[in-house]
Amino acid sequence: MKKLLSLTIALLASGAVNAADLSTIYQQAASNDAEIAAARAIREANSYNVTIARGALLPQAQISYSQTSISSEAESIDLTNGGYVKTDKDYDLGSLEVTASQTLFNLNSWYTYKAAVSGDDAAGLQLQLAEQQLLLRTAQAYFNVLRAQDNLSTAQAEEKAVKRSLEQTKQRFEVGLIAITDVHEAQASYDLSYVNLLGQEAALDISYEALEQLTGQRFEEVSPLKADVAMEMPQPAQASDWVQSGLEKYAGVLIAEASKDGVRLQRNAARSNHLPSVSLFGSYTDADQAPFVGDDPTDSTVTAIGVKISMPLLAGGSLYGQSKQSALNFAAADYQLETQRRDVKQNIRSLFRQVQTDTLNIKARKQAITSAQSALEATQTGYKVGTRNIVEVLNAQKNLFSAQRDYANARYDYIINLLNLKFYAGTLNEGDIQTLNGWLTSV
């Protein structure tokens, strides 16, 4: 009994892991997706650029110590006794030095620091963009699975229906009611439906692989989309409102603006290279000294403090080149910002129109299913009484299954296009995932 209970618990736990909704899969992706993990690491690494640049404005200090061993040999004339006197001396000289400095005025270091701050803002926006892209990638991967499942279900139903028609056609041929050409038509239609079925099975496996790549976990089942979800026109109802939101909130535009500001500050830093810089310095030295070889070393200490003013006079044209280069980089950043703004306008207007079309398309596709079903029933009745042939029946079946596929695809197109619209408008967030999760049926 205990073994049976343990097995039951294990099976339930396994089912809980394998079946998931959109919210669960997003949480898994946020914790395990390699792209978002890399984006977070890059964000943290780039944050240290501010600390590095600020260091040039803060006090600097260093300490050094040296130990020198000296061995000397000297010969001198002995004026008293005549001849030469040889003198050998071995001794050590030690030196301890402490130096400190503080920048008082250096526009290059200041603008470099401000550029690093602007770059840090851009890095934060890059992470924000990556997080929104993860939301989008997760939703696309999830609904691609549902799309593949619906297409597979339709392919299975089509294969089954065409197979039944093929069997009926063969029976009618055997009793002499129809010609062999009708059998060949039915067989060809079945072969195509079977090939389509194999392709849809492969597409479903591939869509699950995409989920595993995001989450690092294999899922066997996901919650399907409800049949009665209201897919309405996007709000606000004016494309201009979406465009304005994108220009103000889309991370891509904000990144370009921050990058332009950073390049402007780098240009100012380059222009400041020819200006004077002022720094306060001080030093303390405690050292053994021997002014002349052979003298006994003496201990001395020196304390110094002062102000240093420096200004470049000639650098071979490098300062001019840096200034011109930074100016051109600033111009390029301005063009890149304008490109981002134009892209956002174009993408939002296009997606807004697509979502509007998807809304109308869903209603039309749903009606098309009803019409195709009615046409199939009429064609099948005509076939039974001999007024329709098998080709007409097969075409009517094909039209019905095609209408079902188009309806399912239209619903998923609406969801993905709406998410992309919100992405470029800069409003996509986890709340949208929760909203979509409410559109799903629990498994």
DAPEGI-V416180 format. One record per pair of residues at least 12 apart in sequence whose C-alpha atoms are under 8 Angstrom apart, sorted by sequence separation. I is the first residue (numbers start at 0). GAP is how many residues later the second one is. D is the distance in Angstrom with one decimal. If there is no record, write none. Layout:
BEGIN
[[I/GAP/D] [I/GAP/D]]
END
This chain:
BEGIN
[[73/12/5.7] [74/12/6.1] [207/12/7.8] [286/12/5.9] [287/12/6.2] [72/13/7.1] [73/13/5.1] [168/13/7.0] [169/13/6.0] [285/13/7.4] [286/13/5.6] [378/13/6.9] [379/13/6.0] [72/14/5.7] [73/14/6.5] [168/14/5.8] [285/14/5.9] [286/14/6.4] [378/14/5.7] [72/15/4.6] [285/15/4.4] [71/16/5.7] [72/16/6.6] [284/16/5.4] [285/16/6.6] [70/17/7.5] [71/17/5.2] [165/17/6.8] [168/17/7.2] [283/17/7.3] [284/17/5.0] [375/17/6.8] [378/17/7.1] [70/18/5.9] [71/18/6.4] [283/18/5.7] [284/18/6.4] [70/19/4.4] [282/19/8.0] [283/19/4.5] [69/20/5.7] [70/20/6.6] [165/20/5.1] [282/20/5.8] [283/20/6.5] [375/20/5.0] [68/21/7.6] [69/21/5.5] [164/21/7.0] [165/21/6.2] [281/21/7.6] [282/21/5.2] [374/21/6.6] [375/21/6.2] [68/22/6.1] [69/22/5.9] [281/22/5.5] [282/22/6.4] [68/23/4.4] [69/23/7.6] [281/23/4.1] [67/24/5.6] [68/24/6.4] [161/24/7.4] [165/24/7.2] [280/24/5.7] [281/24/6.3] [371/24/7.0] [375/24/7.3] [66/25/6.9] [67/25/5.0] [279/25/7.7] [280/25/5.5] [66/26/5.8] [67/26/6.3] [279/26/6.0] [280/26/6.1] [66/27/4.5] [161/27/7.0] [162/27/6.0] [279/27/4.6] [280/27/7.3] [371/27/6.2] [372/27/6.0] [65/28/5.8] [66/28/6.5] [161/28/5.5] [278/28/5.8] [279/28/6.3] [371/28/4.9] [64/29/7.4] [65/29/5.2] [277/29/7.1] [278/29/5.3] [64/30/5.5] [65/30/6.7] [277/30/5.7] [278/30/6.7] [64/31/4.5] [158/31/6.6] [161/31/7.5] [277/31/4.6] [368/31/6.2] [371/31/7.2] [63/32/5.9] [64/32/6.3] [276/32/5.8] [277/32/6.7] [62/33/7.6] [63/33/5.3] [275/33/6.7] [276/33/5.5] [62/34/5.7] [63/34/6.5] [158/34/5.2] [275/34/5.5] [276/34/6.4] [368/34/5.3] [62/35/4.4] [157/35/6.7] [158/35/5.9] [275/35/4.2] [367/35/6.2] [368/35/6.1] [61/36/5.9] [62/36/6.4] [274/36/6.1] [275/36/7.4] [60/37/7.4] [61/37/5.5] [273/37/6.6] [274/37/7.5] [365/37/7.9] [60/38/5.6] [61/38/6.5] [154/38/7.0] [158/38/7.1] [273/38/5.9] [364/38/6.5] [365/38/7.9] [368/38/7.9] [60/39/4.1] [272/39/7.9] [273/39/7.7] [364/39/7.8] [59/40/5.5] [60/40/6.4] [58/41/7.1] [59/41/5.2] [154/41/6.7] [155/41/6.3] [364/41/6.6] [365/41/6.0] [58/42/5.8] [59/42/6.3] [154/42/5.2] [364/42/4.9] [58/43/4.5] [57/44/6.4] [58/44/7.1] [56/45/7.4] [57/45/7.0] [151/45/6.6] [154/45/7.2] [273/45/7.1] [361/45/6.1] [364/45/7.7] [56/46/5.8] [272/46/6.7] [55/47/7.6] [151/48/5.1] [270/48/7.9] [361/48/5.6] [150/49/6.5] [151/49/6.3] [269/49/7.3] [360/49/6.7] [361/49/6.3] [270/51/7.9] [56/52/6.7] [147/52/6.7] [151/52/7.5] [269/52/6.0] [270/52/5.4] [357/52/6.3] [55/53/6.2] [56/53/7.1] [269/53/5.1] [357/53/7.5] [147/55/6.2] [148/55/6.3] [357/55/7.0] [358/55/6.9] [52/56/7.4] [147/56/5.0] [266/56/6.6] [269/56/6.9] [357/56/5.3] [52/59/6.4] [53/59/5.5] [144/59/6.3] [147/59/7.2] [266/59/4.7] [354/59/5.8] [52/60/4.8] [265/60/6.7] [266/60/5.8] [353/60/8.0] [144/62/5.2] [263/62/8.0] [354/62/6.0] [49/63/6.5] [52/63/6.6] [143/63/6.2] [144/63/6.3] [262/63/7.3] [263/63/7.9] [266/63/7.1] [353/63/7.0] [354/63/6.1] [49/66/5.1] [140/66/6.8] [262/66/6.8] [263/66/5.7] [350/66/6.2] [351/66/7.9] [48/67/5.9] [49/67/5.7] [262/67/5.5] [350/67/7.5] [140/69/6.2] [141/69/6.9] [350/69/7.3] [351/69/6.5] [49/70/7.1] [140/70/6.0] [259/70/6.5] [262/70/7.2] [350/70/5.6] [48/71/7.4] [46/73/5.7] [137/73/7.6] [259/73/5.0] [347/73/5.9] [45/74/6.5] [258/74/7.0] [259/74/6.2] [346/74/7.9] [46/76/7.7] [137/76/7.3] [145/76/7.8] [347/76/6.4] [45/77/6.7] [255/77/7.3] [259/77/7.4] [346/77/7.3] [347/77/7.1] [145/78/6.4] [145/79/7.6] [42/80/5.7] [255/80/6.8] [256/80/6.3] [343/80/6.4] [42/81/6.4] [255/81/5.0] [42/83/7.8] [42/84/6.5] [252/84/6.7] [255/84/7.3] [38/87/7.8] [39/87/6.4] [252/87/5.7] [38/88/5.9] [251/88/6.8] [252/88/6.3] [38/91/6.7] [35/94/6.3] [246/94/6.4] [35/95/6.8] [246/97/7.1] [35/98/7.1] [245/98/6.5] [246/98/7.9] [245/99/7.6] [242/101/7.3] [242/102/5.6] [245/102/7.7] [29/104/7.5] [28/105/7.8] [242/105/6.1] [241/106/6.8] [242/106/7.3] [25/109/7.2] [28/109/7.3] [238/109/7.4] [238/110/6.0] [25/112/6.1] [24/113/7.5] [25/113/8.0] [238/113/6.3] [21/117/7.2] [233/118/7.4] [21/120/6.7] [233/121/7.0] [128/122/5.5] [232/122/7.1] [233/122/7.0] [127/123/6.9] [128/123/7.1] [232/123/5.7] [125/125/7.3] [124/126/6.0] [125/126/8.0] [232/126/6.2] [231/127/5.9] [230/128/6.3] [124/129/7.2] [125/129/6.8] [124/130/6.0] [121/132/7.7] [122/132/8.0] [121/133/5.1] [121/134/8.0] [121/136/5.4] [120/137/6.7] [121/137/6.3] [118/139/7.0] [117/140/6.0] [118/140/6.6] [117/141/7.2] [117/143/6.7] [118/143/5.9] [117/144/5.2] [114/146/7.6] [115/146/7.2] [114/147/4.6] [113/148/7.7] [114/148/7.1] [114/149/8.0] [114/150/5.2] [113/151/6.7] [114/151/6.0] [111/153/6.9] [110/154/5.5] [111/154/6.2] [110/155/6.5] [110/157/6.5] [111/157/5.9] [110/158/5.0] [109/159/7.6] [107/160/7.6] [108/160/7.2] [107/161/4.4] [106/162/6.7] [107/162/6.8] [107/163/7.9] [107/164/5.2] [106/165/5.8] [107/165/6.0] [106/166/7.9] [106/168/7.8] [105/170/7.3] [106/170/7.6] [105/171/4.8] [104/172/5.3] [105/172/6.6] [103/173/7.7] [104/173/4.9] [249/173/7.3] [102/174/8.0] [103/174/5.3] [104/174/6.7] [249/174/5.7] [102/175/6.3] [103/175/4.9] [249/175/5.6] [250/175/6.5] [102/176/4.3] [103/176/6.7] [248/176/6.6] [249/176/3.9] [101/177/5.5] [102/177/6.3] [248/177/4.7] [249/177/7.7] [100/178/6.7] [101/178/5.1] [245/178/5.7] [246/178/7.5] [247/178/7.9] [248/178/7.3] [100/179/5.4] [101/179/6.4] [245/179/3.7] [32/180/7.4] [33/180/7.6] [100/180/4.1] [230/180/7.9] [244/180/5.2] [245/180/5.5] [32/181/4.9] [99/181/5.7] [100/181/6.3] [243/181/7.9] [244/181/6.8] [31/182/7.0] [32/182/5.7] [98/182/7.5] [99/182/5.3] [242/182/6.7] [244/182/8.0] [31/183/5.3] [32/183/7.2] [98/183/5.8] [99/183/6.3] [230/183/7.6] [241/183/5.8] [30/184/7.6] [31/184/6.2] [98/184/4.2] [233/184/7.6] [28/185/5.2] [29/185/7.8] [97/185/5.5] [98/185/6.5] [27/186/7.9] [28/186/4.3] [96/186/7.1] [97/186/5.2] [27/187/5.1] [28/187/7.8] [96/187/5.7] [97/187/6.5] [27/188/8.0] [96/188/4.4] [95/189/5.7] [96/189/6.4] [24/190/7.0] [94/190/7.2] [95/190/5.1] [94/191/5.8] [95/191/6.0] [94/192/4.0] [93/193/5.6] [94/193/6.2] [92/194/7.3] [93/194/5.4] [92/195/5.1] [92/196/6.6] [19/199/7.5] [17/200/7.1] [18/200/6.4] [21/200/7.9] [17/201/4.6] [18/201/6.3] [19/201/6.7] [20/201/5.7] [21/201/7.6] [16/202/7.4] [17/202/5.0] [18/202/4.5] [19/202/5.0] [20/202/5.1] [17/203/6.0] [18/203/5.2] [19/203/6.3] [17/204/8.0] [18/204/7.3] [92/204/7.2] [185/204/7.1] [88/205/6.3] [184/205/7.6] [185/205/7.5] [188/205/7.3] [87/206/8.0] [90/206/7.8] [184/206/6.7] [181/207/7.8] [181/208/6.2] [185/208/7.4] [181/209/7.3] [228/210/6.3] [225/213/5.8] [224/214/6.0] [225/214/5.3] [224/215/4.5] [225/215/5.6] [223/216/5.5] [224/216/6.0] [222/217/5.9] [223/217/5.5] [222/218/5.6] [223/218/7.6] [222/219/5.6] [223/219/7.8] [73/220/7.6] [222/220/5.5] [71/221/7.0] [72/221/7.9] [168/221/7.6] [221/221/7.2] [71/222/6.5] [164/229/7.9] [161/232/7.1] [161/235/7.8] [160/236/7.8] [157/239/7.5] [157/240/7.5] [157/243/6.5] [154/246/7.8] [153/247/6.3] [153/250/7.2] [153/251/6.7] [150/254/6.1] [149/255/7.3] [150/257/8.0] [149/258/6.8] [146/261/7.0] [146/262/6.5] [146/265/6.9] [143/268/8.0] [142/269/6.6] [139/276/6.4] [138/277/7.6] [135/283/6.8] [135/284/7.3] [135/287/7.7] [132/290/7.9] [131/291/7.0] [134/293/7.9] [134/294/7.3] [138/294/7.7] [134/295/7.3] [131/296/6.5] [131/297/6.7] [134/298/7.5] [22/410/6.3] [21/411/7.1] [22/411/6.4] [21/414/7.6] [22/414/6.2] [21/415/5.7] [20/416/6.8] [20/419/7.5] [20/421/7.6] [19/423/7.8] [18/424/7.0]]
END
